[in-house]
């Protein structure tokens, strides 16, 4: 019983000390964190950056999106990036909470700030420069600005710099099936950003955000290729089951078998791997008949 109670007692003591703090301790990307020795990470891309910088020993917890590298999956969990557990997070006594732009819920973020915890919410932009800015932000927070610049140079080395040509193929990024409908990336999404970074056009650029797509909208979009995360394929019951969906089966992509599956976080996380993933997608499309 004592072994069970001690971690809880330490967490409650830490919470008590936090309650004595005042003000909002929100940090900016340009400044080093006062004490980055124990980092709770809400966002798989941020965990990837810390590992790439060789700073994984600082991580005391991650959320469920931290799946790469494999070692990150063994760390204590604090829920999902948009649905964090404040109690679980506080019990691990972090000195810094590092979160992606959509960390939440808002009530938990407000609670962490009100308790005086150092909190750095990293801005998101769905392009190569956005990835570079995210790396620099994390590197500065842990006092590794020079290492961050080296990682930026390595990450951007293979980036596609030319925008999509007017005659570039029009494709689509699907998350998978939700409620019986395919959910696809409109503009201002990570999926649309991935396509732009690959130098191709989004067939759903007339939509905004992630949207369920009807049979009629899919027919009008007529994607020449489809990119889908491996998890989306598995959740749909396999690639054949996904492409048999009435909204997908008659698209040029399905008819030609131009469907590409990729690791979801590498595709859409906009961490160090996403730039290389976009370049690989471009090569695959160029090689396809």
C-alpha positions in Angstrom: 0.0 0.0 0.0 2.8 2.4 0.9 4.4 1.8 -2.6 1.1 2.8 -4.2 0.5 5.9 -2.0 4.0 7.4 -2.3 3.7 8.5 -6.0 0.2 9.9 -5.2 1.5 11.8 -2.2 4.3 13.3 -4.2 1.9 14.4 -6.9 -0.4 16.0 -4.3 2.5 17.8 -2.7 3.6 19.1 -6.1 0.0 20.2 -6.8 0.0 22.0 -3.5 3.2 23.9 -4.3 1.7 24.8 -7.7 -1.3 26.3 -6.0 1.0 28.8 -4.3 2.1 30.1 -7.7 0.4 33.0 -9.3 0.0 34.3 -12.9 0.1 32.6 -16.2 3.4 31.0 -17.1 3.0 30.8 -20.8 6.4 30.8 -22.6 7.3 32.1 -26.0 9.2 30.2 -28.7 12.2 32.5 -28.6 13.1 31.9 -24.9 14.7 29.0 -23.1 12.4 27.4 -20.5 13.5 28.2 -17.0 13.7 24.5 -16.1 13.3 21.9 -19.0 14.6 19.0 -16.9 11.2 17.2 -16.7 9.0 17.7 -19.8 5.5 16.5 -20.3 4.8 16.4 -24.1 1.4 16.8 -25.7 2.0 16.1 -29.4 3.8 13.4 -31.3 5.8 15.8 -33.5 7.2 17.5 -30.4 8.3 14.2 -28.9 9.9 13.3 -32.3 11.9 16.6 -32.2 13.2 16.0 -28.7 14.3 12.5 -29.7 16.0 13.9 -32.9 17.8 16.4 -30.7 19.0 13.7 -28.3 17.0 15.1 -25.5 14.6 12.2 -24.8 16.0 11.8 -21.3 14.1 14.9 -20.3 10.7 13.5 -21.2 8.6 12.3 -18.3 5.3 11.7 -20.2 3.7 11.8 -23.6 0.3 11.7 -25.1 -1.0 8.9 -27.3 0.1 10.5 -30.6 3.8 10.0 -29.6 4.3 6.8 -31.5 7.8 7.5 -33.0 10.4 6.4 -32.3 9.1 3.2 -30.8 10.7 3.9 -27.5 8.3 6.8 -27.0 5.4 4.4 -26.7 6.9 3.0 -23.5 6.8 6.4 -21.7 4.0 7.3 -19.2 0.8 8.4 -20.9 -1.2 11.6 -20.2 -4.2 10.9 -22.6 -4.7 12.3 -26.1 -3.3 15.7 -27.2 -6.8 17.2 -27.4 -8.1 15.4 -24.3 -5.3 15.5 -21.7 -5.6 14.4 -18.1 -4.5 17.2 -15.7 -4.3 14.9 -12.7 -2.1 12.3 -14.5 0.1 15.1 -15.9 0.5 16.8 -12.5 1.3 13.6 -10.7 4.5 13.2 -12.9 5.8 16.6 -11.6 6.8 18.2 -14.9 8.8 21.3 -14.9 7.7 22.1 -18.4 4.6 21.3 -20.4 5.3 21.3 -24.1 2.2 21.2 -26.3 1.1 21.3 -29.9 -1.2 24.1 -31.0 -4.4 22.0 -30.5 -3.6 20.7 -27.0 -6.6 20.6 -24.8 -9.3 20.7 -23.6 -9.1 24.4 -23.0 -10.1 23.9 -19.3 -7.1 21.7 -18.7 -4.7 24.2 -20.4 -6.2 27.0 -18.3 -5.8 24.9 -15.2 -2.1 24.2 -15.9 -1.5 27.9 -16.6 -3.3 29.0 -13.5 -1.2 26.6 -11.4 1.9 28.4 -12.6 3.4 25.6 -14.6 5.7 26.6 -17.4 3.7 26.0 -20.5 4.9 26.3 -24.1 2.3 25.9 -26.8 4.1 25.5 -30.1 2.6 27.2 -33.2 1.7 25.1 -36.2 2.0 25.9 -39.9 1.4 23.3 -42.5 4.5 23.8 -44.7 8.2 23.1 -44.6 9.0 26.4 -42.9 6.4 25.6 -40.3 8.3 22.4 -39.5 11.5 24.4 -39.3 9.9 26.9 -36.9 8.6 24.1 -34.7 12.1 22.5 -34.5 13.6 25.9 -33.6 11.0 26.5 -30.9 11.5 23.2 -29.2 15.3 23.5 -29.5 15.3 26.9 -27.9 13.1 25.7 -25.1 15.7 23.1 -24.1 18.7 25.3 -24.7 19.8 23.5 -27.8 19.5 26.3 -30.5 22.6 25.3 -32.4 21.5 21.6 -32.5 18.1 22.8 -33.6 19.6 24.7 -36.6 21.5 21.5 -37.6 18.3 19.5 -37.4 16.5 22.1 -39.5 19.2 21.9 -42.2 19.0 18.2 -42.3 15.2 18.2 -42.3 14.8 20.7 -45.2 17.6 19.2 -47.3 15.1 17.2 -49.5 12.2 19.6 -49.4 10.3 20.3 -52.6 10.5 24.1 -53.2 8.5 24.5 -56.4 4.7 25.1 -55.9 2.3 22.7 -57.7 2.1 23.4 -61.4 -1.4 24.1 -62.9 -1.3 20.7 -64.6 -0.1 18.8 -61.6 -2.2 15.8 -60.6 -5.1 16.5 -58.2 -5.1 14.2 -55.2 -6.8 13.7 -51.9 -5.7 12.8 -48.4 -8.2 10.6 -46.5 -8.2 9.9 -42.8 -10.4 6.9 -43.3 -14.1 6.2 -42.8 -16.0 8.0 -40.1 -19.7 7.3 -39.6 -19.9 5.6 -42.9 -18.4 8.5 -44.9 -14.8 9.1 -46.1 -13.2 12.0 -44.2 -10.8 14.0 -46.3 -8.6 17.0 -46.1 -9.8 20.4 -47.4 -7.6 23.5 -47.3 -5.9 24.7 -44.2 -5.2 21.2 -42.9 -2.2 19.0 -42.4 -3.4 16.8 -45.3 -3.6 19.8 -47.7 -0.1 20.9 -46.5 1.3 17.5 -47.2 0.0 17.6 -50.8 1.4 21.1 -51.3 4.8 20.0 -50.0 4.8 17.2 -52.5 4.1 19.6 -55.3 0.7 18.4 -56.2 -2.8 19.9 -55.9 -5.6 19.1 -53.4 -8.8 17.9 -55.2 -10.8 19.3 -52.2 -9.2 22.8 -52.1 -12.8 24.2 -52.3 -13.5 22.8 -48.8 -12.1 24.0 -45.5 -10.9 21.6 -42.8 -11.4 17.9 -42.5 -14.8 17.0 -43.9 -17.0 13.9 -44.6 -17.2 13.7 -48.4 -20.5 12.7 -50.1 -20.7 10.6 -53.2 -21.6 13.6 -55.2 -18.7 15.7 -53.9 -16.3 12.9 -54.5 -17.4 12.5 -58.0 -16.8 16.2 -58.6 -13.4 16.1 -57.0 -12.4 13.1 -59.1 -9.0 12.6 -57.4 -6.3 11.1 -59.6 -4.7 9.6 -56.5 -5.5 9.0 -52.8 -3.2 9.1 -49.8 -4.4 7.4 -46.6 -2.7 6.6 -43.2 -2.1 3.0 -42.5 -4.3 3.2 -39.5 -7.2 4.5 -41.6 -6.9 1.5 -43.9 -6.8 -0.9 -41.0 -9.8 0.7 -39.3 -11.8 0.5 -42.6 -11.2 -3.3 -42.7 -8.4 -3.2 -45.3 -7.6 -1.4 -48.5 -10.1 -3.4 -50.6 -12.9 -2.6 -48.1 -12.0 1.1 -48.1 -12.0 1.4 -51.9 -15.2 -0.5 -52.2 -17.0 2.4 -50.5 -19.6 3.8 -52.8 -18.0 7.3 -52.6 -14.6 6.0 -53.6 -15.0 3.0 -55.9 -15.6 5.0 -59.1 -12.9 7.7 -58.6 -10.1 7.8 -61.1 -7.7 6.9 -58.1 -9.6 3.8 -57.2 -10.1 2.7 -60.8 -6.4 3.0 -61.5 -5.2 1.6 -58.2 -3.4 4.9 -57.3 -3.8 4.6 -53.6 -0.7 5.3 -51.4 -0.6 4.3 -47.7 1.8 5.9 -45.3 2.5 6.2 -41.6 0.0 8.7 -40.3 2.3 10.7 -38.0 4.9 10.9 -40.7 2.3 12.2 -43.1 0.3 14.6 -40.9 2.3 15.3 -37.8 4.5 18.0 -39.3 7.5 16.9 -37.4 11.0 16.2 -38.8 9.8 13.2 -40.9 7.0 15.0 -42.7 9.2 16.9 -45.1 10.9 13.7 -46.2 7.5 11.9 -46.4 6.2 14.6 -48.8 9.3 14.3 -51.0 8.8 10.5 -51.1 5.2 11.0 -52.0 6.2 13.2 -55.0 8.7 10.5 -56.2 6.0 7.8 -55.9 3.6 9.8 -58.0 6.2 10.6 -60.6 7.0 6.9 -60.9 3.4 5.8 -61.2 2.0 5.1 -64.6 
